[in-house]
């Protein structure tokens, strides 16, 4: 069993910004290795504390035999992170999906390239009972430390019970859970389940609720358990939204952490900013069209900034929805203070100078 490095575990528990890494393609739908590496360097330069690769934002289609891109994207990100020789721990998370045998192979691949945790999705396994899903996670946890993942049903996830998450929390090599249910009731199920586990202090909660980022990060969850109050907070985020405008997201994250440490100072301003972030996310993720343009929306922002060449996706149906580009114009105009175009321009100039 691979155990979690002590410095990585401390960073994970402390909380940090983990963008979900996109996939950079040429128009012919071949991997754009230069821009794939560039994106990884951008996230490091922007102050992120890790990246998640091979996840929904990276496009699940990378696993199809006709593309076979899972190993290349894991390898490229790992190489860039290792080559950077950072002076602080940087968390490498690899997405793990599919039935048991396929998931175990992905876990082994992640370990091969030095990934610290596997983000284990329960999506697409509708024939599995919850008990079978738990056994699957236990098998994966024998290979790599586990970062749990509650994926919303709108993009392929399923609703999971409080009892499932209570059993999940008891698995010894589970170290974090990303909650991306986009639902207050289901989010509450997971937090309550973790709080009721004797491992509550060993599991870090990360928001994946891109529709509720700031509110998740400022909210204390408190429960009376065996006569004592137990409190749990989201300590960080692993988010597709943080794949864009990352520098500003990192700055906002640190402002939130400072506010929480000072007793939720400036809470009203932060919650107001949270509404702005949600408005931006609704547009980028194409919420009004059931998230059909969510990956293309991320790509469009990165294309406008010069970090990606185009918005091409492996699935030809993954395109901007009608009116989505105009909506991106709208949020750019309204919330310039939450974008990092100036930073990206400087970053790209420095990158050119190194060539």
N, C-alpha and C positions, 0 to 999 in steps of 0.2 A: 504493500500500500504506500503510495506517495503521500507524504505529509506536507503540510503547508509550512513554508519557510517562516521563521519567527518574525523577521522584519516585514514580510508581506502581510502576515496575519495582523501585525500591529497597525500597518497602514490601512488595511481593510476595515478593521474595527474603528479606527479613528475617523474614517470616512473620506471620500475623495470623489473627483469627477472622472467618470469612465465613459467616454463616447463609444457608441456602437459604430464600428468601422465600415464605411461604404466600400463598394467595388468600383474601381476605375477601369473603364473599357474604351477600346478604340471603336470606331463606327462599325467595323467588321465583327464586333462582339468578341474580340480577342483581348486578353488582359493587357492593360496599359501599365506595365511594370514601373515605369518612371513615375507616373502619377499615383500609383498605389503606394509606392514608397514615400512620395511627397506628402500624401495625406497623413501617414504615420508620423512623419517629422513635424508636420503642422500641429498635430495633437500634443506632441511633446513640447514643442515651442510655445504653444498656447497655455501650458501649465496643467494639462490633464495629469491625473495620477495613475492612469492605466488606459488600456483599450480593450474592447471586446471584438473579436474577429470570428467570422464564420457564423454570424448571428443573422437575424431577420434583415437588418439593414445591409448586410453583405450579400444578401439574396440567397435564399435557400436553394435556388437552381444551380449554384456552384457545385452541388453534389451529384448532379446528373452526369451519367457517363459521357454524354456528348460534349460536356464542358470540362468536367474533372478539374475544378479549380480550388477545391478546399485546401489541399496540401500546398499549392503555390501561395495562396493568400496568407495562410498561417506562417509559412516559411519567410515570406517577404517582411511581414510585420515584425516577427521575432528577430530577424537580422538587423532591421533598422534600430530596434530598441537596444539590442546588444551592442551595435556599433556606436550608439550615442554615448555609451559609458556614463550614464547619469549618476549623479552623486546621491540620489535618493531612490528608494524602492519604487518601481513602476510595475503595476499589476497587469499581467498578461492573462486575459480570459479568452478561452476558446469555446465557441458554440458547439453543443452536442445535441443531436436530434436522432430520431428514428427508433426502430425496434432494438431490442437488447443487443443482438450481435453487431448491428451497424453502429450503435452508440458506443459499444466497447472499442471498436476499431477507431472511432473518432477520438475517444479518450486516449487511446494509446498514441495516436498521431499527435495529439496536443502535448503529451508528455515528451515525445520525441523532440519537439521544437521548444521545449522549456516553458510551456505555459503553466501558470501557477494553479489555475482553477478551470473547471469546465462548467459553462453555463448550460444547465441541463433543462431542456424544454420538454414539456409533456404534450406539446402540440402534435396533431396528426395521428394520435394513438387512441382513437375513439373506441376501438375494440378491446382495449385494456381495461380491466377493472382498476379501481384505485389501489387495491392490494397488489395487483400485478405491477402497477406503476411504482409503488414503494420498493418492491423487490428489484425492479430495474435500476432504480436510483442506488440501492444498496450495492448492486454489482458494479455500477460505474464508480461509486465511492471507493471501491477496492483498488481502482486504477489511478484516480486523480481526485483531489479535493473538489467538493461540489459547491457550486453557486446555483441555488435553486432559481426557478423562473416560472412565474405565474403569467402566462401569455393570454391576452384578451381573446375571447371567442371570435371577434370581428376579423382577426387576421390569422385564424387557424388554431387558436387555443381552445380550451374547454373549461367549464366551471368545475372547480374542485372543492370538496367539502372542508369544513373546519377539522374534521377527524383526519382527513388526508394530511393536512399541514401539521397537525399535532404529531402524527407518526413520522412525518418527514423531518421535523425538528429534532427528533430523537436519534437520527442517523449520525454516527460519531464523526464522520468526515465531511459533514455539511458545515460550511463556515459562513455562508451568506445566502440571502434570498432577495432576488429582484422581483418586486411586485408590480406587474404591468397589467393589472386587471381592468384599469380604466373604470373602476366601479368602487364606490365607498364601502358597500357592504362586503364585497369579496376581499378588499384590502383589509378591512377590519378582521375578517376571519383569520387571515394569515398572521397578523400582528398578535391577536389574542392567543392563537395556537402557540406561537413562539414564546409568549410570556408565560404560558402554562407549562412549558417544558423545563426540566431541570438544566437544559443546555442554553437557556435564554441568553446568558451572558457570553456565550461562545458564538452566537449567530448575529452577524451584522445585517441590518435591513437596508436595502437600497431601493429607492423609488425608480420604477420604470413607467410610472403614470405620467406620461408626457403632458397630459391635460391638467395636471395638478402639482407641478414640480415644487413650487415655492411653498405652498400650503403643506405638502407632505413633509418638507424639510424643517418647518418651524413648529409642527404639531407634536406635543407629547401625548403618547398613548398610555393611559393609566388604568390599571385593573386591580381590584382587590382579590388576591389569591391567597387562600389559607390564612385569612385574617390580616394580610399585609399588603400594602400598596406596592405594585410592581409597575415601573415605568419603562417604556421602550420608545426609541425615536428612530427615524430614518437618518442614517449617518452620512449618506451620500446618494449618488444616482448613477445608474447605468442606462443611458438614454440615447435613442436615435436623435432626439432633438439636439443633444449636445454634440452631434456630429457636425453641426453648423454653428457659426458664431461662437466658437469654443472659447476664445479668449475672454469674451464678455461673460460667458456662462461660468467660467472659473472665478472671475471677479465677483459675480453675484453670489456664487456658492460661498466664497469666503466672507462676504458681507452677512450672509445668513448665519454661518457658523459663529461669527463674532456677536451677532445679535442674540442668538440662543445662549451663548456663554455669559452675556450680560443681562440675562433675564428677559429675553425677547424685547430688547430695546429696538425702537424703530419698527415695531411689528406692523403698524398700519401702512407705512410706506412700502414695506416688503410685500405685504399682501396685495397692495395696489400694483406693484411691479409684477407680481405673480399673475394677475389678470392680463397684463400686457403680454407676458410670456405665453400664456394659454391662447391668446388671440393669434400670436405668431405661429404657435404650434398647430392650431386648427387649420391654418392656411398651408403650412409646409406639409402636414400629414393628410391634407385633403379630407378633413373629418366629414364635411357635408356630403361627400360622395363615398361614404363607408370606407375611407382610407385607400381608395384605389390608386391615388397618385402620391402615396406617402414616400416611396423610395425616389420616384422621379422628382418630387418636391425638394428633397434633400439634395439631389444631384443638381437641380437648377440653381440653388443658392451657391453651391460649390463651383458650378460652371461660371456664374456671374463674377465670382471672385477670382477666377483664373486657376483654381485648384483642380478642376476637372475639365476635360476637353469637351465633353457633351453629356447628355443625360441618359444615354443608352443603357438599357437593362437587358438581361438575358431573356426575360419574358417579354415578348413584343407587346403584350397588353399593359405593361407597366409604363405608362406615359402620363404627362400632365393632363388633368381633367380640363374641360372647357372652362375658361375663366380663372383657372388657378394661377397662371402667370400674372394676370392683372391683380389678383389678390396678394401675390408676393410683392408686387409694386406698392400696394397699399400699406402693408405692414412695414416695408422698408422705409416708407415716407413717415409713418407715424412713430416708429420705434428705432430711429437711427442710433439712439444711445444704447441699444441692446445688440447692435451689430458690430462686427470687428473688421470691416473692410480695410480700414487704414492699417491695422496690424497685419492683415494678410498681404497687402501691397508691399509693406516693408519686408515681410518674411520672404516673399517671392523674389524681391530684389536681392536679398542676401543669398538666396539659393542660386540665382543667376551668377552672382559674383564668385561662387564656389566652383562653377563649372569650368 
